[in-house]
């Protein structure tokens, strides 16, 4: 994997910043929620203490507590009165309470409602009774009590406390007061309609609500079954109160009202009896008006907790959540404990706390007389934490983006330097063994700069050692020439002495070896002279195409066993350069001589010239055998030859100095020389590349 990709992957670590920020925001939200719950619980405690310390309030709370075993009716509030028509469509918006008979069977569903803003304050009742053998009142019967009927029990001060409701058939209901002596007196203030259903019958009626202020009991009598029928009375026939919103208790709650907090009071039966405040606040409205995508992204990042769905208590007529149950079962010793829960109501998430209300004027209060329920929307916290979240997210993304760009830029710069150093190292030594002079040396003080300087120092030492090896032949030839002359003259003098045949043979062999050694020294001296000539050569403008054309004719006359061809291309510019014509001729002499030695008899030698960019390329192609691959980089060193050693007294004349001289001439012209086999094995090409300028 490239360095840039590695650093790009490393830069992804910065993405942990938003994750850490989310964890931090989550912890902050949890802490704020706990503080929020504690503050709400403290407020609810103050409300409960206020309600429990006021005698009028405790009296009202005690009045609204149902007697044991009773099922008090909860009166829903409506904006308009229901239509009394014997059908139940108008009551579908309300939850129905259930009444069971003495056998525990569900017999009756009932609902009550009233219209607070109406001038005529009336209580509306809806009953759906299960009755498989409906018995209407018949004129032949002595009393309506002999038919299926409804008995409404009231706590009126005028003594009219029992109201019979019966029907003579589907349609209008009949009502009559029933006194203690069983006398029935018709009543016309209650209106209603009865209608049959598949499982029994239903009744809709309305009566003055002030009749039910002190309590409302319902008894349903089915004459075809054994008594008693279903009812909502308590133990010993106690009439339960009518549960509806208490204006006095609501006024008490208004004192503690604040934005985003809703207070409710539940009686011991878990029925709501007072309410003040609203969950909506400026913060919650701002939260709702925020784009849904932002809310979704915030919940996704912070994490959402699934909470129970909470219905509207004034719709269901019940405040039934675990913390309220705990509060209703609390003792005075548990009054310091705050039970709380989180719920979803509509689009709002809310925190609910429940605090029991004890009658502080009672001598030994054993149980709560009510429960204060405080709800507060968590949208306020969400607004605060989400604002912090968005700021954190923005800054994190900016930091992540900046870090990524910085790392990628740094990786690109680092990769560029390494690639430049790598390319320079790859071309530091050419195929011909020439050490490059332009190796880059970085001035930076980091590891890459140290590496480039070490490379440059290594190449300098290698260049010095190579120069030493190149000058070694001339030094050896100079030092060996005098002792060799002494040996040779001694052997020549020895030929004039009387020697045995065996000694004369040894002397003759020594003379042959001396001659070969002398030839070697002469060749080495010739190379040294060429080096000296190169140092003194004059530079001039040379038309290389003309030079090569003239040389081709001369070579054809000298090397009769080979056919010379010329391949000159002038399509990329003039074929001239600044150089030494004498040295170039000498270079071609060496190359052609080498090609002629390897070219088969009647073979072809091609001299080529063309221009490639700012360099002239000279080629000499012969049809000789291919060169050993491992020798390509060594052929231009001195004393290296791939020729087979010739036999006879002339053996040892080929010392590999010809191509060495070619390289010296190419180096003088700041060029390069290399050789390679033709891909189709049709020969060998020597290529000399010289700069034009």
Secondary structure by P-SEA (a helix, b strand, c coil): ccaaaaaaaaaccccaaaaaaaaaaaaaaaaaaaaaaaaaaaaaaaaaaaaaacaaaaaaaaaaccccccbbbbbbbbcccccccccccccccbbbbbbbcccccccccbbbbbbcccccbbbbbbbbbbbccccccccccccccccbbbbbbbbccccccbbbbbbccccbbbbbbbccccbbbbbccccbbbbbccccccccccccccccccbbbbbbbcccccccccccccccccccccccccaaaaaaacccccccbbbbbbcccccccbbbbbcccaaaaaaaaccaaaaaaaaaaabbbbbbbbcccccccccccaaaaaaaacccccccccccbbbbcccccbbbbbbbbccccccccccccbbbbbbbbaaaaaaaaaaaaaaaaaaaaaaaaaaaaaaaaaaaaaaaaaaaaaaaaaacccccccccccccccccccaaaaaaaaaaaaaaaaaaaaaaaaaaaaaaaaaaaaaaaaaaaaaaaaaaccccaaaaaaaaaaaaaaaaaaaaaaaaaaaaaaaaaaaaccccccaaaaaaaaaaaaaaaacccbbbbbbbbcccccccccccaaaaaaaaaaaaaaaaaaccccbbbbbbbbbcccbbbbbbbbccccccccccccccccccccccccccccccccccaaaaaaaaaaaaacccccccccccccbbbbbbbbbcc
